Amino acid sequence: MKIALPSRQNKIDEHFGHCEHFTVFTIDEQKRILSEEKVASPAGCGCKSNIAQTLAQKGVKLMLAGNMGEGAVSVLNSHGIDVLRGCSGDVKAVTESWLSGSLKDSGIVCAQHEHGCHND
């Protein structure tokens, strides 16, 4: 399984659409991190880019994120990627928290999309 996290300086980037890159962890059947890869963030808004397709092609099944609008969640879901919002902190620590079962989706939707990343 692969898990992606929008990242900035090895921490969860609070705004999915403007992160430096995506950190992708490969997880084995025993819920151990096998490898870490950085995937370049596309220019422009995350939900209108090809990032969902790119991550899906790499085998990503889960996005652990901070804030994210419904448009971005919908695009990721349409590519077979589940989303868990409300995450913060070091990307590896957040991934390990999810692996141990201690993370829950905040259900918080990012409403600050003046940059046009929302679906009207």
Legacy VTK file of the C-alpha trace (Angstrom):
# vtk DataFile Version 3.0
C-alpha trace
ASCII
DATASET POLYDATA
POINTS 120 float
0.000 0.000 0.000
1.122 3.576 -0.627
0.211 6.665 1.401
0.776 10.242 0.200
1.104 13.376 2.339
1.236 16.968 1.035
4.571 18.147 2.441
6.666 21.210 3.180
9.990 20.755 4.991
9.043 17.198 6.112
5.815 18.399 7.733
2.207 18.169 6.565
1.492 21.246 4.453
-1.733 22.795 5.722
-2.836 23.588 2.180
-2.848 20.564 -0.116
-2.913 22.594 -3.342
0.262 24.532 -2.666
2.652 22.033 -1.058
6.338 21.752 -2.010
5.955 18.056 -2.852
4.089 14.908 -1.845
5.830 12.422 0.416
4.801 8.881 -0.565
5.420 6.031 1.858
5.252 2.394 0.769
3.768 0.227 3.535
4.057 -3.558 3.860
1.453 -6.072 5.100
2.787 -5.772 8.668
2.118 -2.001 8.581
5.779 -1.075 8.393
7.229 1.722 6.263
9.368 0.161 3.548
10.357 3.240 1.571
9.858 6.973 1.127
9.627 8.864 -2.146
9.076 12.529 -2.958
6.708 13.367 -5.831
6.907 16.867 -7.271
3.877 19.060 -6.706
2.350 20.356 -9.942
2.223 24.081 -10.610
-1.096 25.684 -9.806
-4.011 24.451 -7.777
-3.940 20.859 -6.569
-7.527 19.952 -7.407
-7.221 21.191 -11.003
-3.859 19.550 -11.650
-3.044 15.977 -12.641
-1.714 15.109 -9.164
-4.570 12.695 -8.364
-3.888 10.748 -11.556
-0.124 10.838 -10.959
-0.441 9.543 -7.390
-2.976 6.867 -8.424
-0.583 5.643 -11.149
2.085 5.277 -8.443
-0.301 3.085 -6.418
-1.332 5.608 -3.753
-4.524 4.548 -1.942
-4.620 7.083 0.912
-3.891 10.799 1.344
-3.157 12.027 4.882
-3.680 15.793 4.711
-4.261 18.965 6.679
-6.990 21.106 5.179
-8.583 20.226 1.871
-11.648 21.403 -0.017
-14.410 19.075 -1.167
-13.340 19.521 -4.804
-9.907 18.102 -4.090
-11.361 15.272 -1.970
-13.759 14.402 -4.793
-10.987 14.372 -7.421
-8.778 12.147 -5.257
-11.690 9.816 -4.444
-12.522 9.509 -8.163
-8.990 8.145 -8.666
-9.365 5.564 -5.887
-7.545 7.581 -3.218
-9.182 7.890 0.211
-8.555 11.107 2.145
-8.066 11.654 5.876
-8.018 15.367 6.815
-6.951 17.206 9.940
-3.389 15.873 10.060
-0.427 17.991 11.144
3.201 17.567 12.091
6.091 15.460 10.849
5.089 13.340 7.826
6.675 10.129 9.120
5.161 10.567 12.610
1.718 11.211 11.073
2.059 8.079 8.926
3.095 6.009 11.938
0.097 7.370 13.885
-2.213 6.259 11.056
-0.545 2.836 10.963
-1.149 2.429 14.703
-4.835 3.318 14.240
-4.750 6.574 16.179
-5.800 9.013 13.422
-9.386 9.954 12.546
-10.667 12.250 9.796
-11.459 15.727 11.129
-14.215 16.236 8.564
-13.034 19.837 8.332
-13.334 21.274 4.862
-11.015 24.019 3.739
-13.184 27.010 2.817
-10.327 29.366 1.965
-10.263 28.920 -1.772
-10.097 32.451 -3.120
-7.585 31.158 -5.650
-10.344 29.432 -7.626
-9.814 25.830 -6.584
-13.433 25.212 -5.663
-16.204 23.619 -7.706
-19.087 26.023 -8.243
LINES 1 121
120 0 1 2 3 4 5 6 7 8 9 10 11 12 13 14 15 16 17 18 19 20 21 22 23 24 25 26 27 28 29 30 31 32 33 34 35 36 37 38 39 40 41 42 43 44 45 46 47 48 49 50 51 52 53 54 55 56 57 58 59 60 61 62 63 64 65 66 67 68 69 70 71 72 73 74 75 76 77 78 79 80 81 82 83 84 85 86 87 88 89 90 91 92 93 94 95 96 97 98 99 100 101 102 103 104 105 106 107 108 109 110 111 112 113 114 115 116 117 118 119
